[in-house]
Amino acid sequence: MKLHLRDSLIFGLAFLAACTAQDAPPEEAVLPPQSMLQRLDTPASRVLAVPKWVGVLKARSRTSGQWTTPQTTHQWKGDLTYFAPIEITMLEASNFAFVDIKRGFYNFSRIEQDTFQGQTYATYAARCSDSTAARTSTMEFPSDSTYKMQLTPFSSIPCKGTGTQDGTTADTTYYWYALSPFQFGSHFVFDLPAVDAPLRIHGTKHLITSDSTVLTSIPDPVPYGVTPVEWDIEWDLRPASDALDLVLSAENHDDWLPLAKLEPVIGSSLTAGSPEPGSTLVVTAKAVPKPDSSSTPKLKRITFYLKSSNVPGIAMNTPYENTPPFGDVNRDLQFEQEKNALHGLDFIDIATVQTPEGEYMEAEAVVSSFDFGGYGEIVAWGETEDGDSVMSMLENPGSTPGAPLPPIEGPLLLPKRASGSFIADKWKADTNSLSKADLDDSDILGEGRGDPGCPGDGLTLYEEYRGFILNNQHIRTHPADVDYFLNNKIGGAASGGINLFSSLTGIKVHFASADDFETSTRIINSAYDKATHQNDQHLVILQEKAGTNGTSKTYGGPGNPRKIQYIGIATGTINDVPEEGRTSIIAHELAHSVNVPHHGEGGIFIATITGNGTLRKETPVDETLSPGGVEVYLESLTRDQSPRELATDPKYLIATRCSQDGTQSVFSGAHDCIMRYRADVMVHLTPVNERHRRYFLTGHNPEPYGNTLCSTKYGTGFNAGPNGRHLGAAAGRGECIKKICASDKYTLPAWPEPPCTPIRTVTTYSE
């Protein structure tokens, strides 16, 4: 049997008390009734005689200020709210009590900033909502009329955050300030209720501390090195009832999901909050007689306590700046006054409602959701007519009709979820994700697609569950999909290329309007707290642009989405290129935004070819390549064809080989892959003295536009074999289907560009 520290102490003290009783004379070992009554005449003995007490513990702690020197400034602001049920077990013979602080719930916010000569060089930030583990503390009785509360629930409360110094950001875990019962214990001595007063252990304490010092007030200005922390702590306990349990349940709890109501703002689809909830949940607290109870005293009051997350915004892409960074303003789950008044409850605040004094066997409270990923906990506390109290428990999940089991301890988790998760069991079950952790990002493309070292889509399971607001509609993405977000500024003309990209890669494309993300950052999951966030995932922008030399380009690519400034589709591509070409070009550039490179980086130059007859003038755009005469032939690569009629001053993509051994070109590899360039013109390679000849490849049998994503590094079709037109892909290139990486979680190295000196020859040409 595993023995916990608390149990060991109880057994030890009980054993010590038993030994003391055995050593005492027989007449002192058993106290007569009148002596027992006499012992209850002191407040301490009266309280100790009640074996168990139950109640609640609440706290609010906050700090803010700045230190300044002639060169530097350090500013900070932090806030902590905390709530937990509390149970006290009295050890009467030992003049001592165990304080069992149950699992609690907290909201934590912290931000700090350092500047040097007016320039910010370091920022630290953390924000989260989470449960705390149960803790054991003690209560002592310094005199017959006082008690000393030893509270230790606040030190070591963690929160994941980030620290940024000189532009480098790293994950860091922060902890709230300590309130040591040893250093500050003398400030937690309180009067016990008088012998003729109702039995109630109630205390409040306001303290201002700095490290191990108690301050009388917050200094202004704050001296360098002093961090004043304000504390407001309250506990309220009454004797535990042995006649009944207070059992919590919720209507449709198994299927309930948190929602927010979208209130569109003119010109924007993002909202920071909503005057109306997106969903509500009715919670019932019901008095149930204990099996051995002869009667069930009615409850004169039932109080509901709700603790809620406070995640920025209402979905992953709602703007952080529209959400208060600290305080209670934007709690994701709340009690609303009007809705709870309809159920006969008095409104105390957004976290507390209660019945008026009366006679109750049950009561209902309404929880309102203002966030698509909100989570929290609810407990209820009942006071009986005879002054006892009862803390809520939960229906035993093993109970069956006709065979009820005793209720179990714990808060009612909202939504219904595992204790270590913030995600509704309902959604996890619907998406086959019950075994996955909230930070899971194991999405894979399947069918052999994707870089095996780069799984996922940069979104945690919680972020996929909380979802996104796109074009004024909320969506929850699916954890089986690799999700990709695109701002398509081109419109319907780009649909074919986007669909081809999606079908070839297996990536799920989601469309976002310009109002659905912050254009300066392109971050699609910017509204988060660190507990459920791993990395910023970026959206990709697709737009028309006057292309360099008439070609399209993915600026910043190939790479994952965070590296892509935008994709520029060359002006004219939409209207002047055949549909199959436009589709292939757009899919090609989109593939660059998920780290798929070309088959090679050489063997291409762009030039105009002008003049009449067989001998024409070739003028490369690259000024390092001199202009000169070239002979122009059709694609058959024979000299018995008529010269090609050319448009006025067009620019052609001209394919060649590189003088460096082993270097392949952008035209190499699988002939039908979207990542292979389609050559307009090819330089004649053999014999050497005929390299001034150019063969056009755009006539009756042109090179095709790519419509696949290759799985080979070798040349196919006209590129196949040792005598192929452009040969196989460069080393490390090709096999494009295995190079897809859509997640910004990974820092990807740049693709090395093999050097290439084009093999090109011209002859004399005169106008």
N, C-alpha and C positions, 0 to 999 in steps of 0.2 A: 504494500500500500504506500502510495506517495504521500509524504507528510509535508505540508506547507509550513512556512515560518509562522504564520498567524496561528495555525492549529497547534504548533509546538509550544508557542508562548501560552496559549490558553490552557493546554494540558499541564504545562509546567507550573503555572500559577495556581491551577486547581489542585495539583499535587501538593504544592507548598501550603495551601490553605488547609488541606486534609491533614497534613503532618502537624500543623500548628494545633488543629483541633484535637488530634490524638494525644499531643503532649499536655494539653490543658487538663485540669481536674475535671472529673465527671460532671460536677454540678455546673461547670462553665461551658461544657461542650455543647449542650442543648439549651438554648435560651428560652425562658418561659414567655408566653404571649405578651405579658405586660412589658417585658424588656424590649421585645420587638417593636411594640408601639412607641416606647420611649425613644428608640433609635430613629424612628421616622420623624421625630420632632425637629430634627435639623434639616435644612434644605438639601445638604449633600446626601444624607442617609435616605431621604425621601426619593431623591432622584436615582440613587444607586439601587434602590429596592425594585425599580422597574427593569426587568431583564433586557428588554429590547426597545429601541427607539428608531423611528424612521422619519425621513424628511428630505430636504433638498439643500444643495450647496450651490450658490451662484457667485460669480465674480466678474468684475470688469477692471482691467488694468490698461493704462495708457501712458505714453511718454512722448515728448516732443521737445525740440530745442535746437540750439546751435552753439558751437564753439568757434571763436574767431581769433586769429593771430594776424599780424600785419601782412602775412603772405597767404594764409590758408583759411578755409571755412569748412567746417563739418556740420551738416544738418541732418536731423533724423526725425522720424515720426513713426509711432507704432501703436497698435491697439490689439487687445486680447479680450474676448468674452468667453466665459466658461460656465458650464452647467453640469451638475451630476446629482443623481440620487445618492443619499447617504444613509447609512444604518449604523447604529451604535449598540454594541453589546456590553452591558455592565457586568463587571466582576466585583460584586458587592463586598466579598470578604477581603479583597485586595485594595479597595478604595481606588479603583482604576477602571478604565473602559477602553475597548477597542473601537476605533472609528473606521468603518469599512466604506470608503469612497468608491461607489460603483463606477462602471464605465461611464465616462463623461463625453461631452461634445464641446468643441471649441472653434472659434473663428480667430485667425491670426493674420495680422497685416504688419508689414514693416518695410520702410524704405529709408535709405541713407545715401548721402551724396557728399563727395569731397571735391573741393575746388582749390586750385593753386593759381594765384594771381588772376582770379576771375574766370579761369578755364576749368571746366569739370574734367577730372581725370579718373574718377571712380564712382560707381553707383552700385548699390546693393538693394535688392528688392526681394520680398517674399510675401506670399499671400496664399492661404489655404484654410480649408474647413475639414475637420476630421474628428474621429473619436479618440479618447484617451483610454489607456488600460486602467483597470481597477487598481486602487492603491489602499494600503492599510496605514492608518495613523493611530494616534492615541488621544485620550482625554484623561486629565489628572484633576485632583481636587485638593488644591493648596490649603483650603480651610473648610469649615463646615458650611460656608455660605457662598463659596466661589468655585469655579471650574476653569481649567486651562485647556484650551483647544489647540492641539498640535496639528496644523494643516500642512500637507506637503503635496498638493495636487498641481502646482504651477511650474515648479522647476523642471527643466528638461522637456517641456512641451515642444515638439519639433515642427518645423515647416520648411519644405524644400523651396529654395529660391535660386537666384542667380547673383553673381558678382561680376561686374564689368570694370576692368582696369585697362586704361590706355587702348581701348577698342577691342580687347579680348574678353569674351564672356565665358564663364565657367559655372557649372551647377554647384550650389553650396547649400548645406543644411543649416538653418538658424534655429536658435532655441530662445524661449522667452526667459525673462529675467527671474532670478531665484528669489523666493521669499522663505528663507530658512527658518524653521521652527526653533532652532537653537539660537540664532542671532536675534530673532524678533519675538521669541516666545513670551517675553514679559508683557508684550502689548496685546496678548490674546488671553488675558485673564478677565472673566466676566462674572457678574452676580448670578446666582442660581435663583429660580423662582421661590418666593417665600412659601412657607408650609401651608398657608391658606390661599395661595394663588393657584390658577390652573397649571397643570403639569405641562410645561413647554420649555424647550431649550432653544432659545432664539438669540442670535447675536449678529451685530453688524460692526464692521470695522473699516475706517478710512485711514490709510497710511500713505505717506510719501517717503520713499526710500531711495538711497543711492548707495549701491553696493551693500555694505553692512551697517550703514548709518540711517537713522530716521531723521527726516527733515521736518521742520515746523511748517514750511511753505516752499513753493517752487521759487527759487531765486530768479531775479530778473536784473541783469542778464545772467545766464547760466555760466558759472565759472568753468574754466577749462578742466576737463577730466571728470566733471560731475554729471551724472545721468539721472535726473529725477524721474522716478516711476511712481505713478499714482495707483493706489489699490482701493477698490470698494468691494468688500466681501460680506456675504450674508449667508447664514444658515438658519434653518427653521426645522425643528424636530418635535415630535410628540410620541407618546407611548404607542408601540405597535399593537394593532388589534389582533387578538387571537381568535376572533369569531368569523372573519370573512376575508376573502381575497377580492381585489379590484382588478378585473380582467379587461385588457384592452383588445379591441378588434377593429377592423376597418371594412367598410362596405366595398366589395370588388377590389380588395387589396391585391389579389393575385395578378390582376390585369391592369392595374392603374399605372399610368405613365405621367411624369411631369410634363407640362406643356406651358407655353406662353402664348398670349394672344398678340398677333401682329397688328400694330396700329401704324399703317403706312404714313410716312412723312412725305409731303410734296417734294419731289425731286430726289427722294432717297427711299430705299427699301429697308434701311437699318433702323432699329429702334433700341433704345437702352432700357426700356421698361414698358409697362403697359398698365393703364388704369383698371383693366379687367383681367382676371386670371385666365390662363389657358385651360386649366382643369382644376377640379376640386375633389376632395376626398372627405367623406364623413367618417369620423372616428368615434367609437362607442366605448365608454368605460362602464362596466357593469359589476355591481356587487354580487359576489357568489359566496354562499355560506361554505365554510370549511367543513369537511366530512364529519368531524366530531363535534361540530357546534350545535348547541341546543336551540339557539335563536340567532337571528340576523339583525343586529341593530342597524337602523337606517343611517345613511350618511347625511350630515347636515350641510356638507359642501364638498364639491368635487372641482379640483383645479387641474387644468391641462397646461402642460409646459411643452413648447415646440422649439427645437433647436434646428437651425437651417444653415445650409451652405450659403455662401455669398460670392459666387463665381461672377466675374465681370460679364456684363452684357446679358443676353438671353440665349445666344447660340455662339458657335465657335468664331464666327466672323463678324459679330457685332463689335463696334469699336470700344476699346478699353477706355478712351478718354471720356466717353459718355456715361461712365459708371463711377460713382464715388469710390475712391480707393480705400476709404476707411469708414467705419461706423456701421449702423444698422439700416441705412436707408434702403438698400437694395437686397434685402434677404430674399432668397429664391422661393422659399416656402413661408407663408405668413398666415396668421389668423386675421381675418377681416371683421371689422366691427359689425356691419350690417348683417352679414351672413350668419354670424354666430348669435346675434340677437334674436334671429328667427328661431334658434334652438334654445332660447331662454338663458343664454350665457351673458355675463357681464364682461366687457372688454377691458383688460388691464393694459396690454400693449400687444404688438404684433406677435409676441412669443408667449403670451399668457392670457387665457380666458378662464372664467370660473362661474359656477352656479351661484346665485344668491343663496343666503342661508335658508334652509328649508328641510324637507325630507325627501331623500333620493335613493333609488335603487340602481339607477343608471343615468347617464347624461351623454349627450352627443356634442361634438365639436367639429367644425368645418375647417379643413386645411386648404388654402388656396396656393396654386403654383403659378409663378411668374417667370419660369425659366424652363427650357427644354431639357436641361440636365440637372435640375435641382435635386438635392438629397438632404435628408435630415433624420431626426429622431423625435419621438413624442412619448412622454410619460404622463401619468395622471396621479394625483395625490388626493386621497379622500380623508375627511375628518368625520368621525362618528359622533353620535349624540352624547356619548359619555366621555368625550375628550380624547379618545384614542385616534390613531391615524393608520392609514394603510397606503403603501406605495404600489402602483400598478404592476401587474405581471402580464404574461401573454398566454393565450390559449396554447395548450400542449399540442404540437402538430401530430402526435401519435394518438390522440383521442379519436374515438369512433362513436357513432350514435349508440347510446345505451351503455357505453364503457368509457366514461370520461376519465382522463388522467389529471393529476394535479397540475396547475399552471406552472410555467417556468419563468425565471427571472429574466429581466432585460427590457429595454425600450422597444417600442414598435418602430421598426426601420421603415423610412419612407424614401423612395418607393420600396416595395418588397424586394429585398436584395440580400446577398450574403454579407456577413458582418465586415468582411475585409474589402468590400466592393462598393462603389458608388453608382453602379449600373443596375437598372431594374432586371430582376430575374426573367420577367416576361420577354423583354427584348433579347436578352441573351439566349433564351430558349428558342425564340422565333428565328434567330440567326445562327443557331447551332454553335453558340459561343459560351456555353455554361462553364466549360473548363478553362476559359481564358481569363487572364488577369486584366485589370483595367489599363495597364500600360502596354498590353500586347500589341504588336505591329508585325504580325507574321504573315500578312497577306502575300500570296504568291500568284503568279500569272498562269501557271499550269501549262501542260502540253510542251514542256521543254523550254518555255519562254522565260526570259528574264535572267539577269546576272545572279547566279546563286549566292554571291557574296553581298547582295544588295536586296534582300527581301523587304516587303512592306511598301507602304505609300506615304510614310511620314506622319501618319495620323494614329494616335493611340486608340484603343478600343473605346475608351470613354468619349473621345472626341468624335468618333464615328457615330456613337449613340446620341450624344448631345446634338450633333448635326449642324446644319448650315442654312442660312437664309439666302436663297438665290432667286432673283427676279420676283421678290416678295412672296416666295413660297418656301416653307421649311421642309428640308429633307434630312432624314437620317441615312447616312451611307451604310453600305453593307460590308462587314469585315471580310467577306470572301472576295471582294473586288479590290483591285488596285485602282484607287481613285485619283483623278487628275482634273484640275480646275483650269478652265480656259476662258479668257475674255476675248471673244471673237468680234473684232471691230470690222471685219470684212463683210460679214452677213452670210446670207444663204449661198452665195457663190462659192464659199469655202466649205460647204457641207460635205461635198464628195470627198475632199481630201481629209477632212476630220474623221469621217466615217471609215475611210480606208485605214488611216492611222490606228483607230480604235480596234478595228477587226483584225489587223495584222499583229498588233502588240498584245491584244487582250485587255487593254486598259479601258476603264470606264471613264468617259469624259463627261464632266459637269460644266454647264455654261453659267458664267457669272456676268452680271452687268457691271458697268463702271461704278455703280452705287453699292456694290456688294463687297468691296474690299478697299483698303487704303492704297491708293495708287502709288504713293511714295515708297511703300514697303512691299506690296504684293503679297503680304502674308494672309493666308486664308484661315488660319486658326489662331488669331491674335488675342481673342478674349479667353483667357485661361487662368487657372492657378496652377502652380508648379506641381502639385501633387498628382495631377492627371495629364501632364504635358511632358514630352521629351524633346521636341525640337519644333522650330517654326517651319511650316510647310508653305511653299509659295505657289502662286497662281502664274500662269503664262499668258502673255498678251500676244495676239495675232493681229497684224495690221498690214495695210499696204504701205509701201515706201519706195521712193525712187531708188531702185537698187543700184549697187556699185556695178558699173558696166552692164546694167540690165539684168543682173542676177539677183535671186532671192538670198537671204542670209538669216541665220539664227544668231543674234548678237549675244556673245558670251558662251555659245555652245561649241562643240557638244558638251553636255553636262546635265546634272539634275536641275529641276526647275529654279532653284534659288540662284543659279549662275546665269540664267537667261534673262537678259535685260528686256528683250522682246524679239518676236519673229517678224521680220520684214519681208513680205511677199512683193517682189518687184512690180512696180506700176506697169500695167500692160499685160501682166500674166493672166489676170482675170478675164479680160476681154479679147486678147489677141492670141492666146495659146489654146489649142484644142482642149476639150473637156478632159480627156484622158491625161493630157499633159499637166493641166492645172491640178487635177486630183493627185497625180504622182508628186508634183513639186511640193504641194502643201503637206502631204503625208511625210515626205522626205524631211522637210524643215521641222515638223512637229517631232519626228523621231530624234532629231538632234537635241531636243529639249528633255529627252529621257536618256541622254548619254550614248546614243548610237552614232558612231562616226562614219565617215566615208570609207570606201574600200581601200583608199590610198589618198595621198595628198599631192601627188605630182602629175606630170604628163598632160597638163592642160595650159593653154594660153588663149587669150581672146584677141581677135583681130578683125579688122574690116578687110574685105576683098573687093576691089573695084576694077573697072575697065571692061573691055570686050575681047572676045576671042579666047583662045586657049591660054595665052599668057596674060596674067592679071597682076595687079599690085596688091600685096599683103602688108597691112600696117598694124602691128600689134599694139594693143593698149599699153602693155608694159614697155616703157620707154627704154628699158635695158636691152630689148630685142629690136634690132634694126629692121626697117622696112625693106622690101625688095620684091623681085618678080617671082611668081609661082605659076606652075601649069595647073589648070583646073580641069578635073575629069569627074564623070559621074561615079556612082558608088560601085560599079562593077569592077573597079580596079583594073580596067583594060583601057587601051588608048584608042579603041575603035568606036567609042561613044561620042556623041555630040557634047560640046562644052555646055555646062549648066548655065541657064539664064538666072542671073542674080538680081535681088532687089537692090534698090538704091541705098548704098552705104550701110548695109546691115553689119551687125557684130555676130561672129560665129564662135562657138566653142570648138576649138581645134585640139584633137587628140594626138599625142606623140608619146614617145618613150623617154625615160630619163637616162642620162649618161651614167648615173651611179648604178652599180650592179645591185640586183635584188630589189630595187625600188619599183613598186607597181603604181599605177595611176588611179585617178578618180573614176576612170572608165572600166577598171578591171573587175574581176570577180563574177559572181552570178549575173548573167546578162539581164534578168528580169527583176532584180531587186530594186526597191525604191531608193536605196542609198547609193546606187551606181549612177554616175552622170551619163547622160545620153549625148554622144558626140554628134556634132553637125558635120565636121570635116576631120579627115584623118591624114596625117603626114605619111607619105610613102617611105618605107624603111629599107627596102632592098630593091635593087642594089644601092650601095651607099651614094653613088653619083647621081641618083634620082630622087634624093630627099627634098628637092624643091617642088615635087609634085604633090598636089592636094586632091584627095578623093572625097567627094561629097557623099554623105551617108543618109540623105534625107529624101531620096527619090522614091522609086517603086518599092524598094525593100529597106526602109529606114530602120535604124536601131529603135527598139521599142521603149516606150515609157515604162518604168518599173511599176509592177503591181503586186509584188510579193516582198516578204522580208526573209532574206536568205538564211539558210542553216548550214552553209558550206563556205569554206575559204577559197575554194577552187573556182576557176572560170567555168562557165557553162555556156551552151549555145555557141555563138560565134567567138566567144572568149576561151573555149575549151581547148585543152591540149597544148603541146609545146609550140604549135604554129598558130595558136589562137590570135584573134585580132588584138586584144588588150591583156590577155593572160589572166592569172589569178590575182587575188587580193594581196596587199602588202602584208608583211609579217605582223601578226596580232590583229589584223583587220578581217573583214568578212564575218561569217557566222553571226550576222547582225541580231538574230532572234535571241542570242544568248548574252547580249550586251545591254539590255533594257534595264534602266534604273530610274524609277520615278520618285524615290524617297529622298528628301533633303536631310535625312538623318546622317548620311554618309558624306565625308569629305573626299571627293573623287579627284584623283590626279588628272592633270591635263593629258589629252592624247598626244603623244610625241608626233611631230610632223617630220617624216623622213625628207631629207634634202632632195631636190630634183632640179637638174639642169636639163631643160628640154632639148632633145635631139631635133634640130631644125636647121634647114638650109634654104637659102633663097638665091636667085640669080639676078642678073642685071635686068632692070626694067626702065623703060623711058616712056613718058606720057605721049 
